[in-house]
């Protein structure tokens, strides 16, 4: 077993592990596109998929979850981000409306398949935090994680298990994207480095270390999950 996969298993619960690989087994090949290589691997790296100017924002003071309405107003908040405790995730932040469309077009051109938008969210990670191994829900049929910004000097890859069983760690620069079949491919991040350095930075009142990324989620317009457009019509976009 690949060392990153072995560590992911150690960090996850038995239920999460079983659910992830049951989904992989049952759903593999359920999202065919017009890109043979993408279908063969289940993922694809696109460098400079989006201008960083459309991605970079300052680090929020809040932690937890912030949900936005389509008009840009805040719908509600939650004190704890349950998937990555201690992080802050912002669902459909209005700043990213344009990037959501720009990236959709780039992916459509890359895989030669038309997409419908579902939803998106960005997350700020801090040292010691990890993303447990998982596969996504139906609204994330074709997904992309994009690196927005970071003050972390270390490389901090996102891992993905490809269709052929290989585990790949992908390092992204600001504006780079990893496209992947969210419902089919297990993906995860191991704990973010910099815990000790972050304590020192806080002691000297310096900005804490962070890693900012965003997930844009789509479904294939002619696929089995097309009815999840707008995240089951929660949003008016296509």
C-alpha positions as CSV (number, residue, x, y, z in Angstrom):
1,X,0.0,0.0,0.0
2,X,1.3,3.5,-0.9
3,X,2.6,5.3,2.2
4,X,0.1,8.2,1.7
5,X,-2.8,5.8,1.4
6,X,-1.6,3.9,4.5
7,X,-1.5,7.2,6.4
8,X,-4.9,8.2,5.2
9,X,-6.3,4.9,6.5
10,X,-4.7,5.5,9.9
11,X,-6.3,8.9,10.1
12,X,-9.8,7.9,9.0
13,X,-12.5,5.9,10.7
14,X,-13.4,2.4,9.6
15,X,-16.8,3.8,8.4
16,X,-15.3,6.5,6.3
17,X,-12.8,4.1,4.8
18,X,-15.4,1.5,3.9
19,X,-17.8,4.1,2.5
20,X,-15.1,5.6,0.3
21,X,-13.9,2.4,-1.3
22,X,-17.5,1.0,-1.7
23,X,-18.3,4.1,-3.7
24,X,-15.1,3.7,-5.8
25,X,-16.0,0.1,-6.6
26,X,-19.7,0.7,-7.3
27,X,-19.4,4.0,-9.3
28,X,-16.2,3.6,-11.2
29,X,-16.8,4.4,-14.9
30,X,-20.1,6.1,-14.2
31,X,-19.1,9.5,-15.5
32,X,-17.8,8.9,-19.1
33,X,-16.5,12.0,-21.0
34,X,-15.0,12.7,-24.4
35,X,-11.5,12.7,-23.0
36,X,-10.0,9.2,-23.2
37,X,-7.0,10.0,-20.9
38,X,-9.2,11.6,-18.3
39,X,-11.5,8.6,-18.3
40,X,-8.6,6.2,-18.1
41,X,-7.0,7.9,-15.0
42,X,-10.0,9.7,-13.4
43,X,-8.1,12.9,-13.0
44,X,-6.2,15.6,-15.0
45,X,-3.9,18.5,-14.0
46,X,-4.5,21.8,-15.8
47,X,-1.8,24.4,-15.0
48,X,-3.0,28.1,-15.0
49,X,-6.6,27.0,-15.2
50,X,-7.7,30.4,-13.6
51,X,-6.1,33.8,-13.2
52,X,-5.0,34.1,-9.5
53,X,-6.6,37.6,-9.4
54,X,-10.0,35.9,-9.5
55,X,-9.1,33.6,-6.6
56,X,-7.1,35.4,-4.0
57,X,-8.8,37.0,-1.0
58,X,-7.5,37.9,2.5
59,X,-7.6,35.3,5.3
60,X,-10.9,35.6,7.2
61,X,-10.9,36.1,11.0
62,X,-13.8,33.8,11.3
63,X,-13.6,30.0,11.6
64,X,-16.3,27.5,10.8
65,X,-18.7,27.6,7.8
66,X,-20.2,30.7,6.1
67,X,-23.1,30.1,3.7
68,X,-24.0,32.7,1.1
69,X,-27.2,33.3,-0.9
70,X,-27.0,33.8,-4.6
71,X,-27.4,37.6,-4.2
72,X,-24.2,37.7,-2.1
73,X,-25.8,38.1,1.4
74,X,-24.9,35.7,4.2
75,X,-27.6,33.1,4.7
76,X,-26.2,31.5,7.9
77,X,-23.0,30.5,9.7
78,X,-21.8,27.6,11.7
79,X,-19.0,27.8,14.4
80,X,-17.4,24.5,13.4
81,X,-16.4,23.2,10.0
82,X,-17.0,19.5,10.6
83,X,-15.1,18.1,7.7
84,X,-11.9,20.0,8.6
85,X,-12.2,21.2,12.2
86,X,-10.5,24.5,12.8
87,X,-10.7,25.6,9.2
88,X,-13.0,28.1,7.6
89,X,-15.1,27.2,4.5
90,X,-17.2,29.7,2.6
91,X,-20.0,28.3,0.4
92,X,-20.8,30.2,-2.8
93,X,-18.9,33.3,-1.8
94,X,-19.9,36.0,-4.3
95,X,-16.3,36.9,-5.1
96,X,-16.0,33.6,-7.0
97,X,-19.0,33.8,-9.3
98,X,-16.8,34.8,-12.3
99,X,-14.2,32.2,-11.6
100,X,-16.9,29.5,-11.4
101,X,-17.9,30.3,-15.1
102,X,-14.3,30.8,-16.3
103,X,-13.2,27.4,-14.9
104,X,-16.3,25.7,-16.3
105,X,-15.4,26.8,-19.8
106,X,-11.8,25.7,-19.3
107,X,-12.8,22.2,-18.2
108,X,-15.4,21.8,-21.0
109,X,-12.7,22.6,-23.5
110,X,-10.2,20.2,-21.9
111,X,-12.5,17.2,-21.6
112,X,-14.6,18.1,-24.7
113,X,-17.8,17.6,-22.7
114,X,-20.5,20.1,-21.7
115,X,-21.1,20.7,-18.0
116,X,-23.7,22.1,-15.7
117,X,-22.7,24.1,-12.5
118,X,-23.7,22.7,-9.2
119,X,-22.0,24.6,-6.3
120,X,-18.6,25.7,-5.0
121,X,-16.8,26.5,-1.8
122,X,-13.4,27.7,-0.7
123,X,-11.5,26.7,2.4
124,X,-8.6,28.1,4.4
125,X,-6.5,25.3,6.0
126,X,-4.1,25.9,8.9
127,X,-1.2,23.8,10.2
128,X,-2.0,20.3,11.4
129,X,-5.3,20.1,9.6
130,X,-6.0,17.3,7.1
131,X,-8.7,16.3,4.7
132,X,-9.9,12.8,5.4
133,X,-10.0,10.4,2.4
134,X,-13.4,10.4,0.8
135,X,-15.4,10.3,-2.4
136,X,-17.9,13.0,-3.1
137,X,-21.7,13.3,-3.4
138,X,-23.5,13.3,-6.8
139,X,-23.3,17.1,-7.3
140,X,-19.5,16.7,-7.5
141,X,-19.4,14.5,-10.6
142,X,-16.7,16.6,-12.3
143,X,-14.8,18.6,-9.8
144,X,-11.7,20.7,-9.6
145,X,-9.6,21.8,-6.7
146,X,-7.6,25.0,-7.4
147,X,-4.8,26.5,-5.3
148,X,-5.6,30.1,-4.5
149,X,-2.8,31.3,-2.3
150,X,-0.6,30.3,0.7
151,X,2.3,31.6,2.8
152,X,3.5,28.0,3.4
153,X,6.9,27.3,1.9
154,X,6.5,23.5,2.1
155,X,4.8,21.6,-0.7
156,X,1.4,20.3,0.4
157,X,0.0,17.9,-2.1
158,X,-3.6,16.7,-2.6
159,X,-3.6,12.9,-3.1
160,X,-5.8,11.0,-5.5
161,X,-6.2,7.3,-6.2
162,X,-6.4,6.8,-10.0
163,X,-8.5,4.3,-11.8
164,X,-5.5,2.0,-12.3
165,X,-4.8,2.0,-8.6
166,X,-1.9,4.3,-8.5
167,X,-1.7,7.0,-5.8
168,X,-0.6,10.4,-7.0
169,X,0.4,13.4,-4.9
170,X,-0.3,16.6,-6.9
171,X,1.3,19.9,-6.0
172,X,-0.4,23.0,-7.3
173,X,0.8,26.6,-7.7
174,X,-1.6,29.5,-7.4
175,X,-4.1,29.2,-10.3
176,X,-3.4,25.5,-11.0
177,X,-6.2,23.0,-10.9
178,X,-6.6,19.3,-10.5
179,X,-9.8,18.0,-12.2
180,X,-11.1,14.7,-11.0
181,X,-14.2,12.5,-11.0
182,X,-15.4,13.4,-7.5
183,X,-17.9,10.5,-7.1
184,X,-15.5,7.9,-8.3
185,X,-12.0,8.8,-7.1
186,X,-10.8,8.7,-3.5
187,X,-8.9,11.9,-2.6
188,X,-7.4,13.4,0.5
189,X,-4.8,15.6,2.1
190,X,-2.4,14.6,4.9
191,X,-1.9,17.0,7.9
192,X,-0.7,20.4,6.8
193,X,2.9,21.0,7.9
194,X,4.1,24.0,10.0
195,X,2.6,23.3,13.4
196,X,5.7,24.4,15.4
197,X,6.5,27.3,13.1
198,X,2.9,28.5,13.4
199,X,3.2,28.6,17.2
200,X,6.3,30.7,16.9
201,X,4.7,33.1,14.4
202,X,1.7,33.5,16.7
203,X,4.1,34.3,19.6
204,X,5.6,37.1,17.6
205,X,2.2,38.3,16.4
206,X,2.9,37.3,12.8
207,X,0.3,36.2,10.3
208,X,-0.4,32.5,10.8
209,X,0.4,29.9,8.2
210,X,-2.4,29.1,5.8
211,X,-3.3,27.3,2.6
212,X,-6.2,28.5,0.6
213,X,-8.0,26.5,-2.1
214,X,-11.3,26.3,-3.8
215,X,-13.5,23.5,-5.1
216,X,-15.7,24.1,-8.1
217,X,-18.2,21.3,-8.7
218,X,-20.1,20.4,-11.9
219,X,-22.1,17.6,-13.5
220,X,-22.1,16.3,-17.1
221,X,-25.0,17.8,-19.0
222,X,-25.7,14.4,-20.7
223,X,-24.7,12.2,-17.8
224,X,-26.6,10.2,-15.2
225,X,-26.3,13.1,-12.6
226,X,-27.4,16.0,-14.9
227,X,-30.5,16.5,-12.6
228,X,-28.1,17.7,-9.9
229,X,-27.5,20.9,-11.8
230,X,-27.7,23.9,-9.5
231,X,-27.0,21.4,-6.7
232,X,-30.5,19.9,-7.1
233,X,-31.9,23.4,-8.2
234,X,-30.8,25.1,-5.0
235,X,-29.1,27.7,-7.2
236,X,-30.3,29.2,-10.5
237,X,-27.1,28.9,-12.5
238,X,-26.2,26.4,-15.3
